[in-house]
Amino acid sequence: MIVTTTPTVEGHTIVEYKGIVFGEVISGVDFIRDIGASFRNFLGGRSEGYEQELQAARQTAIEELERRAAAMGANAVIGVDVDYEVLGSNNGMMMVNVSGTAVVID
């Protein structure tokens, strides 16, 4: 499956448009990562725990996008956009939303 942010796939022709496709992940951050991030926030520096959680959530959302596109009969997704949002009453949840257009290319 080709997944790209561009509106076309170089060297290929779009044969059929299948429709808009999404991949979403809502992930909670655990207590230990919260403590580590609090120290980083106070002392400065990067929060590796949050970064790892974000990377894992993004990868899972892209994999979900690919599964849904394949179920529609597509072999590529073009125009992909990745959005992030913080959710929950105490901002303890993170949402990653990946969307694009499922297509069939030659």
C-alpha positions in Angstrom: 0.0 0.0 0.0 1.4 3.4 -1.0 0.5 6.1 1.5 1.5 9.7 0.5 0.8 13.3 1.3 0.9 14.2 -2.4 -2.2 14.4 -4.6 -0.8 11.8 -7.0 1.7 9.0 -7.1 4.6 9.7 -9.4 4.8 7.2 -12.3 1.2 5.9 -11.7 -2.2 6.8 -12.9 -5.2 7.0 -10.6 -7.7 4.5 -12.1 -10.5 4.8 -9.5 -11.3 6.9 -6.5 -12.7 4.9 -3.6 -13.5 7.7 -1.1 -12.2 9.3 2.0 -10.6 7.0 4.5 -9.6 7.6 8.2 -7.4 6.0 10.8 -7.9 7.1 14.4 -6.2 6.3 17.7 -7.1 7.7 21.1 -4.4 6.9 23.6 -4.1 7.5 27.3 -0.7 8.4 28.8 0.1 6.3 31.9 0.9 7.6 35.4 4.7 6.9 35.1 5.1 8.8 31.9 3.1 11.7 33.4 5.6 11.9 36.3 8.6 11.8 34.0 7.0 14.5 31.8 6.3 16.6 34.8 10.0 16.5 35.7 11.0 17.3 32.1 8.5 20.2 32.1 10.1 21.6 35.3 13.7 21.0 34.4 13.5 21.4 30.6 14.3 18.8 28.0 12.5 16.3 25.9 9.9 13.8 27.2 10.9 10.5 25.6 7.9 8.8 27.1 5.5 11.1 25.4 7.4 11.1 22.2 7.4 7.3 22.1 3.6 7.2 22.8 3.0 9.8 20.0 5.1 7.8 17.5 3.3 4.5 18.4 -0.1 6.2 18.1 0.7 7.8 14.8 2.0 4.4 13.4 -1.1 2.6 14.6 -3.3 5.3 13.0 -1.5 4.9 9.7 -1.8 1.1 9.8 -5.6 1.5 10.5 -5.9 3.9 7.5 -4.1 1.2 5.3 -6.5 -1.6 6.6 -9.6 0.5 5.9 -8.3 1.6 2.5 -7.6 -2.1 1.5 -11.1 -3.1 2.7 -12.5 -0.5 0.2 -10.4 -2.1 -2.6 -7.8 0.6 -2.7 -4.0 0.0 -3.2 -2.9 3.6 -2.3 -4.0 6.5 -0.2 -3.2 10.0 -1.4 -3.4 13.5 0.1 -2.8 12.1 3.6 -3.1 14.6 6.5 -2.2 13.8 10.1 -3.9 15.7 13.0 -3.2 15.6 16.7 -5.5 16.6 19.6 -5.5 16.4 23.3 -8.7 15.1 24.9 -10.1 14.4 28.3 -11.1 16.4 31.4 -7.4 16.6 32.5 -5.9 16.5 29.0 -4.7 12.9 29.7 -5.7 11.5 26.3 -4.2 12.1 22.9 -5.9 11.6 19.6 -4.1 11.0 16.3 -6.3 11.2 13.2 -5.0 10.3 9.8 -7.1 10.9 6.7 -6.7 10.7 3.0 -8.3 9.6 -0.3 -8.3 5.9 -1.0 -7.6 5.2 -4.7 -6.7 2.5 -7.1 -3.5 3.1 -9.1 -2.1 1.2 -12.0 
